Amino acid sequence: MKKLLFVVLTLCLSSLFAELYPARRYVELGVGVDVLAAQNAMPLADIFKKNLVLDLKNISSSLPKSGFRAYLWEADDVHLDFNFKKFGFGFHMNTEYSANFNIAKELFDILGKGISPGKEYTAEGNVWAESFVSFSVPVRFNVGKFRVKVAPACFAPIFYAPSTTVKARAVNGNDGSVTVSATAPIEFYTVGKYRDIVKNGTISTDFYKSFDGKDIGQDLARAMGFDISALVEYPLFDSLDVGGYANIPIVPARLKGKVSATATLSAQCDSIMRVITDDSKFEKTAEITDAVYSDANYAVNRPMRFGAECAWRPVGKWLTMRGSAGLALRNPFGEDFSVKSVYPEYKLGVEIVGIGMFGLNLSTEYTKKIFAHSVGVMLNFRAVEIDVMAAVCSPTFVQSFKGEGVCASAAVKLGW
């Protein structure tokens, strides 16, 4: 009994003065990559079958009111951190790419439930994409019982495509044929004045061959914007830390080149059944026309975020239960900012560490308008740490459990 009480007391004392995110090494050099691909039409296991079957009626009934959405995201991180008892600092470099496409549910209702012969139906959606590179210097210090982490950052968008409306059209001929077409004005901005992107009214596929690494570096430096991230935390109880976080735009980055064009996609078949049973009956065309290059001075900010989070360690530092909730705003103060650019975020997780070299992380979250449920594993050999994570995800909550999207990450950390 005394031994049991001693173990319990030791675990409880170990949670005193804990932090939201305690450092594991005094000096740490790390490299990581995250990849996410999600959609909400059907499970990936069905998409990658040898014989793909499109059940349009089932897809239509499963989609939410917001319609079909596909989202891609990729991020890379390199960091060097120095951690001391009451002070810490580091140097971080990040790159991030994301792209989003969605189309109204009405289009899938039409294809799944049928349309009247000779009648035309329309639906709208939107598309956007962006890519950033950033350099930050996080600094951590204490003010009484408060712990403050501030990370001023310079960032530059490599390219940016503002939210653009996509218009889709479906027509069912009197002979049973179906034609679906979509048009979208392409508009994206580049970090430099790259006129070779457009040649003879079309977007060149080999424009990158004329790029000079030195020129690109200078363009990125001239385009730099500035924002600042902050985290303030407080040990509310011995086992409970609470905090507030924010990412605040200060100076927007500036993009100097603009490309405008029109994208069209058309697909036609003798009947919907032919699409399902025989792909040879399916005809499609896609083209980009009327491309024009012009100089620009377009302002872009990285997303603004703010919210609150907590870390509860009920039985010691080896078990942490986390929760966070907040709001995010894509390109705040930008020309394409709208109500749809604002969305909530939350995350709930359980983290187990200190069981020998092994650690486990389970979480469920809604970030970037994507629901994800993940399992992460950590192998910590003190001098070397390896973290891997895998998740199922989807823009729709119910569908996120069906594997309609996947997310994965891996990181290696060195130090002592």
Rosetta blueprint (number, residue, H / E / L):
1 M L
2 K H
3 K H
4 L H
5 L H
6 F H
7 V H
8 V H
9 L H
10 T H
11 L H
12 C H
13 L H
14 S L
15 S L
16 L L
17 F L
18 A L
19 E L
20 L L
21 Y L
22 P L
23 A L
24 R L
25 R L
26 Y L
27 V E
28 E E
29 L E
30 G E
31 V E
32 G E
33 V E
34 D E
35 V E
36 L E
37 A E
38 A E
39 Q E
40 N L
41 A L
42 M L
43 P L
44 L H
45 A H
46 D H
47 I H
48 F L
49 K L
50 K L
51 N L
52 L L
53 V L
54 L L
55 D L
56 L H
57 K H
58 N H
59 I H
60 S H
61 S H
62 S H
63 L L
64 P L
65 K L
66 S L
67 G L
68 F E
69 R E
70 A E
71 Y E
72 L E
73 W E
74 E E
75 A E
76 D E
77 D E
78 V E
79 H E
80 L E
81 D E
82 F E
83 N E
84 F L
85 K L
86 K L
87 F E
88 G E
89 F E
90 G E
91 F E
92 H E
93 M E
94 N E
95 T E
96 E E
97 Y E
98 S E
99 A E
100 N E
101 F E
102 N E
103 I E
104 A L
105 K H
106 E H
107 L H
108 F H
109 D H
110 I H
111 L H
112 G H
113 K H
114 G L
115 I L
116 S L
117 P L
118 G L
119 K L
120 E E
121 Y E
122 T E
123 A E
124 E E
125 G E
126 N E
127 V E
128 W E
129 A E
130 E E
131 S E
132 F E
133 V E
134 S E
135 F E
136 S E
137 V L
138 P L
139 V E
140 R E
141 F E
142 N E
143 V E
144 G L
145 K L
146 F E
147 R E
148 V E
149 K E
150 V E
151 A E
152 P E
153 A E
154 C E
155 F E
156 A E
157 P E
158 I E
159 F E
160 Y E
161 A E
162 P E
163 S E
164 T E
165 T E
166 V E
167 K E
168 A E
169 R E
170 A E
171 V E
172 N E
173 G L
174 N L
175 D L
176 G L
177 S L
178 V E
179 T E
180 V E
181 S E
182 A E
183 T E
184 A E
185 P E
186 I E
187 E E
188 F E
189 Y E
190 T E
191 V L
192 G L
193 K L
194 Y L
195 R H
196 D H
197 I H
198 V E
199 K E
200 N L
201 G L
202 T E
203 I E
204 S L
205 T L
206 D L
207 F H
208 Y H
209 K H
210 S H
211 F L
212 D L
213 G H
214 K H
215 D H
216 I H
217 G H
218 Q H
219 D H
220 L H
221 A H
222 R H
223 A H
224 M L
225 G E
226 F E
227 D E
228 I E
229 S E
230 A E
231 L E
232 V E
233 E E
234 Y E
235 P E
236 L E
237 F E
238 D L
239 S L
240 L E
241 D E
242 V E
243 G E
244 G E
245 Y E
246 A E
247 N E
248 I E
249 P E
250 I E
251 V E
252 P L
253 A E
254 R E
255 L E
256 K E
257 G E
258 K E
259 V E
260 S E
261 A E
262 T E
263 A E
264 T E
265 L E
266 S E
267 A E
268 Q E
269 C E
270 D L
271 S L
272 I H
273 M H
274 R H
275 V H
276 I H
277 T H
278 D L
279 D H
280 S H
281 K H
282 F E
283 E E
284 K E
285 T E
286 A E
287 E E
288 I E
289 T E
290 D E
291 A E
292 V E
293 Y E
294 S E
295 D E
296 A E
297 N E
298 Y E
299 A E
300 V E
301 N L
302 R L
303 P L
304 M E
305 R E
306 F E
307 G E
308 A E
309 E E
310 C E
311 A E
312 W E
313 R L
314 P L
315 V L
316 G L
317 K L
318 W L
319 L E
320 T E
321 M E
322 R E
323 G E
324 S E
325 A E
326 G E
327 L E
328 A E
329 L E
330 R L
331 N L
332 P L
333 F L
334 G L
335 E L
336 D L
337 F L
338 S L
339 V H
340 K H
341 S H
342 V E
343 Y E
344 P E
345 E E
346 Y E
347 K E
348 L E
349 G E
350 V E
351 E E
352 I E
353 V E
354 G E
355 I E
356 G L
357 M L
358 F E
359 G E
360 L E
361 N E
362 L E
363 S E
364 T E
365 E E
366 Y E
367 T E
368 K L
369 K L
370 I E
371 F E
372 A E
373 H E
374 S E
375 V E
376 G E
377 V E
378 M E
379 L E
380 N E
381 F L
382 R L
383 A L
384 V E
385 E E
386 I E
387 D E
388 V E
389 M E
390 A E
391 A E
392 V E
393 C E
394 S E
395 P L
396 T L
397 F L
398 V H
399 Q H
400 S H
401 F H
402 K H
403 G L
404 E L
405 G E
406 V E
407 C E
408 A E
409 S E
410 A E
411 A E
412 V E
413 K E
414 L E
415 G E
416 W L
